Amino acid sequence: MDEAAAVNVRRIFRMAMEGFGIGEIAPSLEADGILTPTAYWQSMGVGRDGKKTRFSPSDWRHSTVAKILALQEYCGDVINFKTLFKSCKMKKQIDNPEENRAVFLNVHEPVIDLETWEKVQKKHGTRKKPTTKADTERSIFTGLLKCPACGGNLNFHFNQGNHHIKYFSCCNYNRGKDKCTSTHYIYIRLDFLERVVLEEIRRLTRFADEYEDDFAQAIVGRSMKRLERDRARRQKELDGLLARVKELDVLFERIYEDSVAGKTSDERFSRMAKSTSRSREKWPEKLRPCGKSFARRAAKR
């Protein structure tokens, strides 16, 4: 047994038995600088499979604590066939039902006793629940909502106890201080959001019905602003291209003069002329004539 790691496992189970939730256990471990399992293995020089974290070595996730509390292996047992492949053509593993797993009791020295483990399962329900149809349902607002504090996406969730309760929460909640500038829990009920959006649609509908001309003018005004922004962006790009063309004109004039004066070899001038011709083909149509005089001069030489 790795006693250094076993001490932390016992601490997690002890806090769970004392009534601490996963949301309290994880910050406690992080505050004391306890290494996460992945960071601990890395400190021992052992490579582990799985997703590598970008956060601090003591950044404990709720999912990590929940996984530790659910592992029956800490009781001294060995469980085989936890996952399986549906067929040889599918590379993705799926969870094998518990009744199809092979359990071997008292194989190695236990970290915690079986009674403690069973009490924790009843208290916290840390075993992974099967995926339901509700877990795969999407909302029309998915991908449109952002957290006002950190700008992260608001993810769509179901209440585990009551799937009729649907809500959005910040994806960066409890994911590390470098992911969000403030400690917060953005929680928006879907039914509340739908009422707000529906009322806004009704308000706009009433406005369009009562003030049709003003509404049409407002819509046209927004379109004109969008077009004006697009025109300004394109004009800025054009100005940059024109400035670049003027710089090339000056540069090519100097190269041509050096060629006439014998300061530049004919071979080098020819290479520069060919390069100019290729570059000119990539320019907008209106800008292409700017380099024709140099092409003619190169042809004559």
C-alpha positions in Angstrom: 0.0 0.0 0.0 1.1 3.5 -0.8 0.6 5.0 2.7 1.1 8.6 1.5 -1.7 8.3 -0.9 -3.9 6.2 1.5 -3.8 9.0 4.0 -5.5 11.4 1.6 -8.1 8.7 0.6 -9.0 8.1 4.2 -9.3 11.9 4.7 -11.8 12.1 1.8 -13.9 9.3 3.2 -13.8 10.7 6.7 -15.0 14.1 5.6 -17.8 12.4 3.6 -18.9 10.5 6.7 -18.8 13.7 8.7 -21.3 15.2 6.3 -19.1 17.3 4.1 -20.2 17.5 0.5 -18.0 17.1 -2.6 -18.1 20.8 -3.1 -16.5 21.2 0.3 -14.0 18.4 0.2 -12.3 19.5 -3.1 -11.5 23.1 -1.9 -10.3 21.7 1.4 -7.7 19.5 -0.3 -6.7 22.3 -2.6 -6.3 24.7 0.3 -3.9 22.3 2.0 -1.9 21.8 -1.2 -2.7 18.1 -1.6 -1.6 16.8 -5.0 -4.2 15.4 -7.3 -3.9 11.7 -8.3 -2.4 12.6 -11.7 0.0 15.2 -10.2 1.0 12.6 -7.5 1.8 10.0 -10.1 3.8 12.5 -12.1 5.8 13.5 -9.0 6.7 9.8 -8.5 7.9 9.6 -12.1 5.1 7.4 -13.3 3.2 8.3 -16.4 -0.6 7.9 -16.5 -3.1 7.8 -19.3 -5.8 10.3 -19.5 -6.3 14.0 -20.2 -3.4 16.2 -19.0 -4.5 19.1 -16.8 -3.3 22.7 -17.4 -4.1 23.8 -13.9 -2.1 23.7 -10.7 -1.1 20.2 -9.2 -3.5 20.7 -6.3 -6.5 21.8 -8.4 -9.0 19.1 -7.2 -12.1 18.7 -9.4 -15.5 17.6 -8.0 -15.4 14.6 -10.5 -12.1 13.4 -9.0 -13.4 13.4 -5.5 -16.6 11.7 -6.6 -14.6 9.0 -8.4 -12.5 8.2 -5.4 -15.6 7.9 -3.2 -17.1 5.5 -5.6 -14.2 3.1 -6.0 -14.9 -0.2 -4.3 -11.2 -1.2 -4.8 -10.4 0.8 -1.7 -12.2 -1.9 0.3 -9.6 -4.5 -0.8 -11.7 -5.8 -3.7 -10.8 -6.2 -7.4 -13.5 -5.5 -10.1 -12.9 -6.7 -13.6 -14.9 -6.0 -16.9 -16.0 -2.5 -15.9 -16.0 -1.4 -19.6 -16.4 -3.2 -22.9 -16.5 -2.7 -26.6 -19.8 -3.2 -28.5 -17.9 -4.7 -31.4 -14.4 -5.0 -32.8 -15.3 -2.2 -35.2 -15.9 0.3 -32.4 -13.0 1.7 -30.5 -15.0 3.6 -27.9 -15.4 1.8 -24.6 -18.8 1.9 -22.8 -19.7 1.1 -19.2 -20.5 -2.5 -18.5 -23.6 -3.1 -16.3 -22.7 -4.0 -12.7 -24.4 -7.4 -12.9 -22.0 -8.3 -15.7 -18.8 -7.4 -13.9 -16.6 -9.9 -12.0 -15.9 -8.9 -8.4 -13.2 -10.6 -6.3 -13.4 -9.8 -2.6 -10.6 -9.2 -0.1 -7.8 -9.5 -2.7 -5.5 -6.9 -1.2 -5.1 -4.8 1.9 -8.0 -2.4 2.3 -7.6 1.3 2.6 -11.0 1.8 4.2 -13.5 -0.8 5.5 -16.5 -2.0 3.5 -19.0 -0.6 6.0 -17.6 2.9 5.6 -17.7 2.6 1.8 -21.3 1.4 1.8 -22.4 4.2 4.1 -20.7 6.8 1.8 -22.5 5.3 -1.2 -25.9 5.7 0.5 -25.1 9.2 1.8 -23.6 10.7 -1.4 -24.9 8.4 -4.2 -21.5 8.7 -5.8 -22.0 5.8 -8.2 -22.3 6.8 -11.9 -26.0 7.0 -12.9 -27.0 5.6 -16.3 -27.5 8.0 -19.1 -31.1 8.9 -19.7 -32.9 10.6 -22.6 -33.1 13.8 -20.6 -29.3 13.9 -20.3 -29.0 14.1 -24.1 -31.7 16.7 -24.7 -30.6 20.1 -26.0 -32.0 23.6 -25.5 -32.6 26.1 -28.2 -30.4 28.5 -26.2 -27.4 26.1 -26.1 -24.3 27.8 -27.3 -25.8 31.3 -27.1 -25.4 32.2 -23.5 -22.2 33.6 -21.9 -21.2 34.1 -18.3 -21.2 37.8 -17.4 -18.2 37.4 -15.1 -15.7 35.3 -17.2 -17.2 35.1 -20.6 -17.4 31.3 -20.5 -20.2 29.3 -22.0 -23.3 28.6 -20.0 -24.0 24.8 -20.2 -27.4 23.2 -20.2 -28.2 20.8 -17.3 -31.0 18.9 -15.7 -31.6 18.6 -12.0 -30.6 15.0 -11.0 -33.5 14.7 -8.6 -36.1 16.2 -10.9 -35.5 16.2 -14.7 -38.3 18.7 -15.1 -36.0 21.4 -13.6 -33.7 22.5 -16.4 -31.1 25.2 -16.0 -27.8 26.8 -17.4 -24.6 27.1 -15.3 -21.2 28.5 -16.0 -18.8 26.0 -17.5 -15.8 27.5 -15.6 -17.4 27.0 -12.2 -14.9 25.3 -9.9 -12.5 24.8 -12.8 -9.6 26.8 -11.4 -9.0 30.5 -10.6 -7.1 31.0 -13.8 -10.3 30.1 -15.7 -12.5 32.8 -14.1 -11.8 36.0 -12.4 -14.3 35.6 -9.6 -15.8 32.8 -7.5 -19.4 32.5 -8.6 -22.1 30.1 -9.6 -24.2 31.4 -12.5 -27.5 29.6 -12.4 -30.3 30.4 -14.8 -33.6 28.4 -14.9 -34.7 27.5 -18.4 -38.4 28.3 -17.7 -37.4 31.7 -16.4 -35.3 32.4 -19.5 -38.1 31.3 -21.8 -40.5 33.7 -20.1 -38.1 36.6 -20.5 -37.5 35.9 -24.2 -41.2 35.4 -24.9 -42.1 38.6 -23.2 -39.4 40.5 -25.2 -40.8 39.0 -28.4 -44.3 40.1 -27.5 -43.0 43.6 -26.6 -41.3 43.9 -30.0 -44.4 42.6 -31.7 -46.6 45.2 -30.1 -44.1 47.9 -31.0 -44.0 46.8 -34.6 -47.8 46.7 -34.8 -48.4 50.1 -33.2 -45.4 51.9 -34.7 -44.9 50.2 -38.0 -42.9 53.0 -39.7 -40.6 53.5 -36.7 -40.0 49.8 -36.5 -39.2 49.6 -40.2 -36.9 52.6 -39.8 -35.1 51.0 -36.8 -34.5 47.7 -38.8 -33.2 49.6 -41.8 -31.0 51.7 -39.5 -29.4 48.6 -38.0 -28.8 47.2 -41.5 -27.2 50.5 -42.6 -25.0 50.5 -39.5 -23.9 47.0 -40.3 -23.2 48.0 -44.0 -21.3 51.1 -42.9 -19.1 49.0 -40.5 -18.4 46.6 -43.4 -17.6 49.4 -45.8 -15.2 51.0 -43.3 -13.4 47.7 -42.8 -13.0 47.2 -46.5 -11.9 50.8 -47.0 -9.2 50.2 -44.3 -8.0 47.1 -46.1 -7.9 49.0 -49.4 -6.0 51.9 -47.9 -3.4 49.4 -46.6 -3.1 47.8 -50.0 -2.7 51.2 -51.8 0.0 52.2 -49.3 1.8 49.0 -50.0 1.6 49.5 -53.8 3.2 53.0 -53.4 6.0 51.5 -51.4 6.6 48.9 -54.1 6.5 51.6 -56.8 9.3 53.5 -55.1 11.3 50.3 -54.4 11.0 49.1 -58.0 12.0 52.5 -59.4 15.2 52.4 -57.4 15.9 48.8 -58.5 15.4 49.8 -62.2 17.6 52.8 -61.8 20.3 50.6 -60.2 19.9 48.2 -63.1 20.3 50.9 -65.7 23.4 52.3 -63.9 24.9 48.8 -63.8 24.7 48.5 -60.0 22.3 45.6 -60.3 22.8 42.6 -62.5 20.3 41.7 -65.2 19.6 38.4 -63.6 18.7 40.0 -60.3 16.4 42.5 -62.0 14.7 39.8 -64.0 14.0 37.8 -60.8 12.6 40.9 -59.1 10.3 41.6 -62.2 9.0 38.0 -62.2 8.3 38.2 -58.4 6.5 41.5 -59.0 4.4 39.9 -61.7 3.4 37.0 -59.5 2.5 39.3 -56.6 0.4 41.5 -58.8 -1.8 38.5 -59.8 -2.9 38.2 -56.2 -3.8 41.9 -55.9 -7.4 43.2 -56.4 -8.2 43.9 -60.1 -8.1 47.7 -59.6 -4.6 47.5 -58.2 -3.0 45.2 -60.8 -2.1 47.9 -63.5 0.2 49.6 -61.0 3.2 47.4 -61.8 2.8 47.0 -65.6 5.5 49.6 -66.5 8.1 47.5 -64.7 7.0 44.3 -66.5 7.4 46.1 -69.9 10.8 47.3 -69.0 11.8 43.9 -67.9 10.6 42.4 -71.2 12.6 44.9 -73.2 15.8 44.0 -71.3 
